[in-house]
């Protein structure tokens, strides 16, 4: 996993969910905005206190969480 220094966890902020730089902006919010068609420029216009790197790291963190590994068990009869 790349360095994700903008993703923070604090039990006193948003219940400890993954946030951007200790702000009350969750990674899941950023991911939902992108999933619903917003560009980085759109997000930065709507949330001027964010930076492009915040959006990039949220996407990287989401991708890292979504990595799957399936361990197949042998079929039993």
C-alpha positions as CSV (number, residue, x, y, z in Angstrom):
1,X,0.0,0.0,0.0
2,X,1.3,3.4,-0.9
3,X,1.8,6.0,1.8
4,X,-1.7,7.3,2.8
5,X,-0.7,10.1,5.2
6,X,-4.0,12.0,4.5
7,X,-6.2,9.2,5.7
8,X,-6.8,9.6,9.4
9,X,-8.6,7.7,12.2
10,X,-9.8,9.4,15.4
11,X,-12.4,7.9,17.6
12,X,-13.6,11.4,18.4
13,X,-14.1,12.4,14.7
14,X,-16.9,10.6,12.8
15,X,-16.8,7.7,15.2
16,X,-13.3,6.7,14.1
17,X,-14.2,6.2,10.4
18,X,-11.5,6.9,7.8
19,X,-11.4,10.7,7.3
20,X,-9.4,13.1,5.3
21,X,-6.7,14.9,7.3
22,X,-8.6,14.8,10.6
23,X,-11.6,16.7,9.1
24,X,-15.2,15.6,9.2
25,X,-15.0,14.4,5.6
26,X,-15.0,10.7,5.3
27,X,-13.3,8.6,2.7
28,X,-16.7,7.0,2.0
29,X,-18.2,10.4,1.2
30,X,-15.4,11.0,-1.4
31,X,-15.9,7.6,-2.9
32,X,-19.7,8.1,-3.1
33,X,-19.2,11.4,-4.8
34,X,-16.9,9.9,-7.4
35,X,-19.2,6.9,-7.9
36,X,-22.1,9.3,-8.6
37,X,-20.2,11.0,-11.3
38,X,-18.4,13.9,-9.7
39,X,-14.9,14.8,-10.9
40,X,-12.1,15.8,-8.7
41,X,-12.7,19.4,-9.9
42,X,-16.4,19.1,-8.9
43,X,-15.5,17.8,-5.4
44,X,-12.9,20.6,-4.9
45,X,-15.4,23.2,-5.9
46,X,-18.0,21.8,-3.5
47,X,-15.5,21.3,-0.7
48,X,-12.9,24.1,-1.1
49,X,-10.9,23.0,2.0
50,X,-10.0,19.7,0.2
51,X,-7.0,19.3,-2.1
52,X,-6.7,17.1,-5.2
53,X,-4.3,14.8,-3.3
54,X,-7.1,14.2,-0.7
55,X,-9.4,12.8,-3.4
56,X,-6.5,10.7,-4.9
57,X,-5.7,9.2,-1.5
58,X,-9.3,8.4,-0.8
59,X,-9.5,6.5,-4.1
60,X,-6.3,4.7,-3.4
61,X,-7.5,3.7,0.1
62,X,-10.8,2.5,-1.3
63,X,-9.1,0.4,-3.9
64,X,-6.8,-1.1,-1.3
65,X,-9.7,-2.0,0.9
66,X,-11.5,-3.6,-2.1
67,X,-8.6,-6.0,-2.9
68,X,-10.0,-9.4,-2.8
69,X,-8.4,-12.7,-2.2
70,X,-10.5,-15.8,-2.6
71,X,-9.1,-18.9,-0.9
72,X,-10.9,-21.9,-2.5
73,X,-11.5,-24.9,-0.4
74,X,-11.5,-28.4,-2.0
75,X,-15.0,-29.6,-2.8
76,X,-16.2,-32.3,-0.5
77,X,-18.7,-34.9,-1.6
